[in-house]
Amino acid sequence: MNDPQVGWIAAIIVGGLAGWLAEMIMKSGTGIFMNIILGIVGAALANWLLGLIGVSLGGGWLSYLIAGFIGACIIIFAWRAVRGAT
């Protein structure tokens, strides 16, 4: 979220949308606040993971939406794997 064109309000909206899309695909049943957290943290996670393999999504709200969706799905999957193991 270093791009000044994407402010905090847009990050919250895009993060919430990305988290909601991940919730629908993964059928996790999280609330609106958790969707926002999943989307924002998921975008950071996905950008880091994609950076490790040399993939850049570019800038702007659409790339944050894609990264947030991918990252939120990874977080939901990891949470289910950890929760299922205990």
N, C-alpha and C positions, 0 to 999 in steps of 0.2 A: 504494500500500500504506500509506496514511496512516490507515486505519481501525484503531483499536485492537482491534476484535473479530476481525480477521483477523491473527493473529500470524505470526511467521516460519515456524513449522512448517507452519501451514496454507498459507502462501504457497508454500512448497516443494512441498507435496503438490498444491495446485491448479495451480501452475505446471508441475509434472511431468505432470499429467493433461492440461492444455491443450496442452503440447508433444507429448505422445504422440498426442493426437487429431489435431493438425496433421500429425504425421509419418505417421499412417495415411492421411489424406486426400491429402496431397501426395506420399506415397511417397518420403520423403527418406532413410530408413535411418539415422537418428541414434541415438545411445546414450541411456541414462537421464540422465546428467549434462547432455548437450546439450539434452535435452527439458526439463529443469528450467530451464536458462538461457533457452531459447527461450520458454518459458511466462512467466517473470517479466519478461524484457526485452520480450517481445511485449505483455504487459499494459500496461506503461508506454508503449510506442509507440502501441498502439491507443487508449489513453485520451487521449494527446496529440493524435493525428490526429482522433479523434472530437470532442474539445474544440474543435478548430479550426473544425469545421462546426456546432458547437452541440449535439451529441448527448451526453447523459449516461446512462451505464448504471446509475447508482445505486451502492449499496454492497453489501457482502456477498460471500460466496464465489462465488455464481453469476455475478455480474457480472464478477468477476475471471477466472472460467473462460472466459466468453464473450470478454472483452477479450484474454485470453492466447491463446486459439485464433485470433482474428482477427489479432492481432499476430504470432504465430508463423508463420501462413500468409504474411503480408506479408514477413517476414524470409526465409523459405525461398524465396519467389518472387524477391525481390530478389537473394539469393545466387545463385540459378540464372541470373538475367539477367546479373549481373556475371561469373560464372564462364564463361558461354557466350560472352560478348563478348571474352574474352581468348584 
